[in-house]
């Protein structure tokens, strides 16, 4: 019986690839001026200490907690309304851009007209999701003014592009044989979608939608810092007034909100799985 080797035979390739990774990563760190040791400088520690010390005691007056509850509900409403409008955009775009639902593609090659139409729709989805919701919010704040309306529209556009792209990938990567059979036997595109594609991919589509709703809640807080309303805008006001106790209370509420959304989405994924 051959004795086991004294050292890992793959250590040299691992060492090589580890070194290559460091060599490739180093220019990126230099370009981003990544200097985490600055946080440990005495001046930085002093500023951080003063900032954290201002968080105590927590603001807990009845009037302030009522305001936080109202803004928290507004944040959830903003995320939910934004995702709903995103679905209104994403579903038609998905149906128009999914190759599986193309009748001309059944022959193996899609006709030129439908091909370029689907390419145009996909480029539209790229435009929507390539512009961050923060930029959309800045635009809509100037158009419709301060408030949640700007946040809802910003989430709707960015997440509409995200949902449309991922929905199309989910539908095209799933089981498509039933859809093709329906189309070959004279069924319409909507019939093929509802009776062929959707049943096979419903759980995955719903799971991703719930995950995006969870992300929208986090985004809605960030959008508040540019005037889109909700908990983020109130937190921005408290920070400008150097009210650390109010900021700390809202941070705790926000963490509880994200934890609740995470547990809800996990439960829904498990129920659908």
C-alpha positions in Angstrom: 0.0 0.0 0.0 1.3 3.4 -1.0 1.9 5.8 1.8 -0.1 9.0 1.8 1.8 12.1 0.6 3.5 14.3 3.2 2.0 17.4 1.7 -1.0 18.5 -0.4 -0.2 17.7 -4.0 -2.3 20.7 -5.1 -0.5 23.3 -2.9 1.5 24.8 -5.7 -1.5 25.6 -8.0 -3.4 27.0 -5.0 -0.4 29.1 -4.1 -0.1 30.4 -7.7 -3.8 31.3 -8.0 -3.8 32.9 -4.6 -0.9 35.1 -5.6 -2.5 35.9 -8.9 -5.7 37.0 -7.1 -3.7 39.3 -4.8 -1.8 40.8 -7.8 -5.1 41.5 -9.6 -6.8 42.8 -6.5 -4.0 45.2 -5.5 -4.5 47.7 -8.4 -8.2 47.9 -7.5 -7.4 48.7 -3.9 -5.0 51.4 -5.0 -7.6 52.9 -7.5 -10.2 53.1 -4.7 -7.8 54.5 -2.2 -8.7 51.7 0.2 -7.0 52.6 3.5 -8.9 50.9 6.4 -6.1 51.7 8.9 -7.2 55.3 8.8 -10.1 54.3 11.0 -7.7 53.4 13.8 -6.0 56.8 13.8 -6.5 58.7 17.1 -8.4 61.5 15.4 -10.8 59.0 13.7 -11.4 57.1 16.9 -12.2 60.3 18.8 -14.7 61.4 16.2 -16.3 57.9 16.1 -16.5 57.8 19.9 -18.3 61.2 20.0 -20.7 60.1 17.3 -21.6 56.8 19.0 -21.9 58.4 22.4 -24.5 60.8 21.0 -26.7 57.7 20.4 -27.5 57.4 24.1 -30.0 57.8 25.6 -32.4 56.6 22.9 -35.3 58.9 22.0 -38.4 57.3 23.3 -41.1 60.1 23.8 -44.6 59.1 22.8 -44.8 61.9 20.1 -41.5 60.8 18.5 -42.4 57.1 18.6 -45.7 57.9 16.9 -43.8 59.8 14.2 -41.4 56.9 13.7 -44.3 54.4 13.4 -46.0 56.7 10.8 -42.8 57.0 8.7 -42.0 53.3 9.0 -45.5 52.5 7.6 -44.9 55.0 4.9 -41.6 53.3 4.1 -43.2 49.9 3.7 -46.0 51.4 1.7 -43.5 53.1 -0.6 -41.6 49.8 -1.2 -44.8 47.9 -1.8 -46.4 50.4 -4.2 -43.0 50.7 -6.0 -42.8 46.9 -6.5 -46.4 46.7 -7.6 -45.8 49.4 -10.3 -42.5 47.5 -11.2 -44.6 44.4 -11.9 -46.9 46.4 -14.2 -43.8 47.3 -16.2 -41.9 44.0 -15.9 -44.7 41.5 -16.8 -45.5 42.9 -20.3 -41.7 43.4 -21.0 -41.1 39.9 -20.0 -43.8 38.5 -22.3 -42.5 40.6 -25.2 -38.8 39.7 -24.7 -39.1 35.9 -23.9 -37.9 33.9 -26.9 -39.8 30.8 -25.9 -43.1 32.6 -26.5 -42.1 33.5 -30.1 -44.1 31.6 -32.7 -41.5 32.3 -35.4 -38.8 30.8 -33.2 -40.4 27.4 -33.4 -38.7 26.8 -36.7 -35.3 27.2 -35.1 -34.6 30.8 -36.2 -36.7 33.8 -35.2 -38.0 36.1 -37.9 -36.1 39.4 -38.3 -39.0 41.6 -37.2 -39.7 39.8 -33.9 -36.0 39.4 -33.3 -35.3 43.2 -33.4 -38.5 43.9 -31.5 -37.3 41.7 -28.7 -33.9 43.2 -28.8 -35.4 46.7 -28.4 -37.4 45.6 -25.4 -34.3 44.0 -23.8 -32.4 47.3 -24.3 -35.2 49.1 -22.7 -34.9 46.9 -19.6 -31.2 47.5 -19.6 -31.8 51.3 -19.5 -34.3 51.0 -16.7 -32.1 48.9 -14.4 -28.8 50.5 -15.3 -29.9 53.8 -13.7 -29.9 53.5 -9.9 -33.0 54.2 -8.0 -31.2 57.0 -6.2 -30.7 58.8 -9.5 -34.3 58.3 -10.5 -35.4 59.7 -7.1 -33.3 62.8 -7.6 -34.9 63.4 -10.9 -38.5 62.8 -9.6 -37.9 65.0 -6.6 -37.4 67.8 -9.0 -40.4 66.9 -11.1 -43.1 66.0 -8.4 -41.5 67.6 -5.4 -40.4 66.1 -2.0 -42.3 63.1 -0.7 -42.9 59.4 -1.2 -44.2 59.8 -4.8 -40.7 60.3 -6.0 -39.5 57.2 -4.2 -42.3 55.0 -5.5 -41.6 56.0 -9.1 -37.8 55.5 -8.6 -38.3 52.0 -7.3 -40.8 51.2 -10.0 -38.5 52.1 -12.9 -35.3 50.5 -11.6 -37.0 47.4 -10.2 -39.1 47.0 -13.3 -36.0 46.6 -15.3 -34.5 44.1 -12.8 -37.7 42.1 -12.6 -38.2 42.0 -16.3 -34.7 40.7 -17.0 -34.7 38.0 -14.3 -38.2 36.9 -15.1 -37.2 36.3 -18.7 -34.1 34.3 -17.6 -36.2 32.2 -15.3 -38.8 31.5 -17.9 -36.3 30.6 -20.6 -34.2 28.4 -18.3 -37.1 26.3 -17.1 -39.1 23.5 -18.8 -40.3 24.8 -22.2 -41.5 21.7 -23.9 -45.2 22.2 -22.8 -45.1 25.7 -24.1 -43.7 24.7 -27.5 -46.4 22.0 -27.8 -49.1 24.5 -27.1 -47.8 27.0 -29.6 -47.4 24.3 -32.3 -51.0 23.3 -31.8 -52.5 26.7 -32.3 -52.5 28.2 -28.8 -51.9 31.9 -28.4 -48.9 33.4 -26.6 -50.9 34.2 -23.4 -52.4 30.7 -23.3 -48.9 29.2 -23.7 -47.6 31.4 -20.9 -50.4 30.7 -18.4 -50.7 27.0 -19.1 -47.1 26.2 -20.1 -44.4 28.5 -18.7 -46.1 29.9 -15.6 -47.0 26.6 -13.7 -43.4 25.4 -14.0 -41.8 28.6 -12.9 -44.4 30.2 -10.5 -42.5 29.3 -7.3 -39.2 30.7 -8.5 -40.9 33.9 -9.9 -42.7 34.5 -6.6 -39.6 33.9 -4.6 -37.6 36.4 -6.5 -40.4 38.9 -6.4 -40.6 38.7 -2.6 -36.8 39.0 -2.4 -37.0 42.2 -4.5 -39.7 43.6 -2.2 -37.3 43.0 0.7 -34.6 44.9 -1.2 -37.1 47.7 -2.0 -37.7 48.3 1.7 -34.0 48.9 2.2 -33.8 51.1 -0.9 -36.8 53.2 0.3 -34.9 54.2 3.4 -31.9 55.3 1.4 -34.2 57.2 -1.0 -35.5 59.2 1.9 -32.1 60.9 2.2 -32.7 62.7 -1.1 -36.1 63.9 -0.1 -38.2 60.9 -1.1 -40.0 60.7 2.2 -40.3 57.8 4.7 -38.0 56.8 7.5 -34.9 57.8 5.6 -36.0 61.4 5.3 -36.8 61.6 9.0 -33.4 60.0 9.8 -31.7 62.6 7.6 -33.5 65.4 9.4 -32.4 64.1 12.8 -28.8 63.7 11.7 -28.7 67.3 10.5 -30.0 68.4 13.9 -27.3 66.2 15.7 -30.1 64.3 17.5 -28.1 61.0 18.0 -30.8 59.5 20.2 -33.4 59.9 17.5 -31.1 58.4 14.9 -30.3 55.4 17.1 -34.0 54.7 17.7 -34.8 54.9 14.0 -31.8 52.6 13.2 -33.2 50.0 15.6 -36.6 50.3 14.1 -35.1 50.0 10.6 -33.1 46.9 11.6 -36.3 45.3 13.1 -38.2 46.2 9.8 -35.5 44.5 7.7 -35.4 41.5 10.0 -39.2 41.2 9.7 -39.0 41.4 5.9 -36.3 38.8 5.8 -38.3 36.4 7.9 -41.4 37.0 5.9 -39.6 36.4 2.6 -38.0 33.2 4.0 -41.3 31.9 5.1 -42.9 32.6 1.7 -40.0 30.9 -0.1 -40.4 27.9 2.2 -44.1 27.8 1.6 -43.7 28.0 -2.1 -40.9 25.5 -2.2 
